[in-house]
Amino acid sequence: MKISTTMMVGAALVALAGCNKKTAENNAAAQVEANAENSAENVTAVANNEASNIMNTAENKASAVKNAGENEASAIKNAGENKAAAMSNSSSKAAENKSK
């Protein structure tokens, strides 16, 4: 009985040891999987960076358009104010000349 129990335990250990060994195929499969995961992560990172760059470029262009519009509006407003001031000054001088 002792011998058969010892032999069964030994056989079980040998079987377990055989299951835990990694074969070349298992190592290659694990490496392929790891490479695929790394490639996927790299593609995701590149895509995220490109998306960020596109968004930043779009925001910069939008800001440039907005600033150009604001500058043009300010120029029109200033021109109008200057023209109005000139007209006002002109009419004031005309009124002064009439009163003299």
ZAGU-537324 format. One record per residue (C-alpha): residue number from 1; residue in one letter; chain; x, y, z. Coordinates in steps of 0.5 Angstrom, whole numbers. Example, Ala and Ser with C-alpha at 12.3 -4.5 7.8 and 13.67 -1.06 7.14 Angstrom:
% ZAGU-537324
{num 1 | residu A | chaine A | u 25 | v -9 | w 16}
{num 2 | residu S | chaine A | u 27 | v -2 | w 14}
//
This chain:
% ZAGU-537324
{num 1 | residu M | chaine A | u 0 | v 0 | w 0}
{num 2 | residu K | chaine A | u 6 | v 5 | w 2}
{num 3 | residu I | chaine A | u 9 | v 3 | w -5}
{num 4 | residu S | chaine A | u 3 | v 4 | w -9}
{num 5 | residu T | chaine A | u 1 | v 11 | w -6}
{num 6 | residu T | chaine A | u 8 | v 13 | w -7}
{num 7 | residu M | chaine A | u 8 | v 11 | w -14}
{num 8 | residu M | chaine A | u 1 | v 15 | w -15}
{num 9 | residu V | chaine A | u 4 | v 21 | w -12}
{num 10 | residu G | chaine A | u 10 | v 21 | w -16}
{num 11 | residu A | chaine A | u 6 | v 20 | w -22}
{num 12 | residu A | chaine A | u 2 | v 26 | w -20}
{num 13 | residu L | chaine A | u 8 | v 30 | w -19}
{num 14 | residu V | chaine A | u 11 | v 28 | w -26}
{num 15 | residu A | chaine A | u 4 | v 29 | w -29}
{num 16 | residu L | chaine A | u 4 | v 36 | w -26}
{num 17 | residu A | chaine A | u 11 | v 38 | w -28}
{num 18 | residu G | chaine A | u 9 | v 36 | w -35}
{num 19 | residu C | chaine A | u 4 | v 41 | w -35}
{num 20 | residu N | chaine A | u 8 | v 46 | w -33}
{num 21 | residu K | chaine A | u 13 | v 46 | w -38}
{num 22 | residu K | chaine A | u 12 | v 51 | w -43}
{num 23 | residu T | chaine A | u 14 | v 49 | w -50}
{num 24 | residu A | chaine A | u 17 | v 53 | w -56}
{num 25 | residu E | chaine A | u 10 | v 53 | w -59}
{num 26 | residu N | chaine A | u 7 | v 56 | w -52}
{num 27 | residu N | chaine A | u 13 | v 61 | w -52}
{num 28 | residu A | chaine A | u 12 | v 63 | w -59}
{num 29 | residu A | chaine A | u 4 | v 64 | w -58}
{num 30 | residu A | chaine A | u 5 | v 68 | w -52}
{num 31 | residu Q | chaine A | u 10 | v 72 | w -56}
{num 32 | residu V | chaine A | u 6 | v 73 | w -62}
{num 33 | residu E | chaine A | u 0 | v 75 | w -57}
{num 34 | residu A | chaine A | u 5 | v 80 | w -53}
{num 35 | residu N | chaine A | u 7 | v 83 | w -60}
{num 36 | residu A | chaine A | u 0 | v 84 | w -62}
{num 37 | residu E | chaine A | u -2 | v 88 | w -56}
{num 38 | residu N | chaine A | u 4 | v 92 | w -56}
{num 39 | residu S | chaine A | u 2 | v 94 | w -63}
{num 40 | residu A | chaine A | u -5 | v 95 | w -62}
{num 41 | residu E | chaine A | u -3 | v 100 | w -56}
{num 42 | residu N | chaine A | u 2 | v 104 | w -61}
{num 43 | residu V | chaine A | u -3 | v 105 | w -66}
{num 44 | residu T | chaine A | u -8 | v 107 | w -61}
{num 45 | residu A | chaine A | u -3 | v 112 | w -58}
{num 46 | residu V | chaine A | u -1 | v 115 | w -65}
{num 47 | residu A | chaine A | u -8 | v 115 | w -67}
{num 48 | residu N | chaine A | u -10 | v 119 | w -60}
{num 49 | residu N | chaine A | u -4 | v 124 | w -61}
{num 50 | residu E | chaine A | u -6 | v 125 | w -69}
{num 51 | residu A | chaine A | u -13 | v 127 | w -66}
{num 52 | residu S | chaine A | u -10 | v 131 | w -61}
{num 53 | residu N | chaine A | u -6 | v 135 | w -66}
{num 54 | residu I | chaine A | u -12 | v 136 | w -71}
{num 55 | residu M | chaine A | u -16 | v 138 | w -65}
{num 56 | residu N | chaine A | u -11 | v 143 | w -63}
{num 57 | residu T | chaine A | u -10 | v 145 | w -71}
{num 58 | residu A | chaine A | u -17 | v 146 | w -71}
{num 59 | residu E | chaine A | u -17 | v 150 | w -65}
{num 60 | residu N | chaine A | u -12 | v 155 | w -67}
{num 61 | residu K | chaine A | u -15 | v 156 | w -74}
{num 62 | residu A | chaine A | u -21 | v 158 | w -71}
{num 63 | residu S | chaine A | u -18 | v 163 | w -66}
{num 64 | residu A | chaine A | u -14 | v 166 | w -72}
{num 65 | residu V | chaine A | u -21 | v 167 | w -76}
{num 66 | residu K | chaine A | u -24 | v 169 | w -69}
{num 67 | residu N | chaine A | u -19 | v 174 | w -68}
{num 68 | residu A | chaine A | u -18 | v 176 | w -76}
{num 69 | residu G | chaine A | u -26 | v 178 | w -75}
{num 70 | residu E | chaine A | u -25 | v 182 | w -69}
{num 71 | residu N | chaine A | u -20 | v 186 | w -72}
{num 72 | residu E | chaine A | u -24 | v 187 | w -78}
{num 73 | residu A | chaine A | u -30 | v 189 | w -74}
{num 74 | residu S | chaine A | u -25 | v 194 | w -69}
{num 75 | residu A | chaine A | u -22 | v 197 | w -75}
{num 76 | residu I | chaine A | u -29 | v 198 | w -78}
{num 77 | residu K | chaine A | u -32 | v 201 | w -72}
{num 78 | residu N | chaine A | u -26 | v 206 | w -71}
{num 79 | residu A | chaine A | u -26 | v 208 | w -78}
{num 80 | residu G | chaine A | u -34 | v 210 | w -77}
{num 81 | residu E | chaine A | u -32 | v 213 | w -70}
{num 82 | residu N | chaine A | u -27 | v 217 | w -74}
{num 83 | residu K | chaine A | u -31 | v 219 | w -80}
{num 84 | residu A | chaine A | u -37 | v 221 | w -75}
{num 85 | residu A | chaine A | u -32 | v 225 | w -71}
{num 86 | residu A | chaine A | u -29 | v 229 | w -77}
{num 87 | residu M | chaine A | u -36 | v 230 | w -79}
{num 88 | residu S | chaine A | u -38 | v 233 | w -72}
{num 89 | residu N | chaine A | u -32 | v 237 | w -72}
{num 90 | residu S | chaine A | u -33 | v 240 | w -79}
{num 91 | residu S | chaine A | u -40 | v 242 | w -77}
{num 92 | residu S | chaine A | u -38 | v 245 | w -71}
{num 93 | residu K | chaine A | u -33 | v 249 | w -75}
{num 94 | residu A | chaine A | u -38 | v 251 | w -80}
{num 95 | residu A | chaine A | u -43 | v 253 | w -74}
{num 96 | residu E | chaine A | u -37 | v 257 | w -71}
{num 97 | residu N | chaine A | u -35 | v 261 | w -78}
{num 98 | residu K | chaine A | u -43 | v 263 | w -79}
{num 99 | residu S | chaine A | u -43 | v 266 | w -72}
{num 100 | residu K | chaine A | u -37 | v 270 | w -73}
//
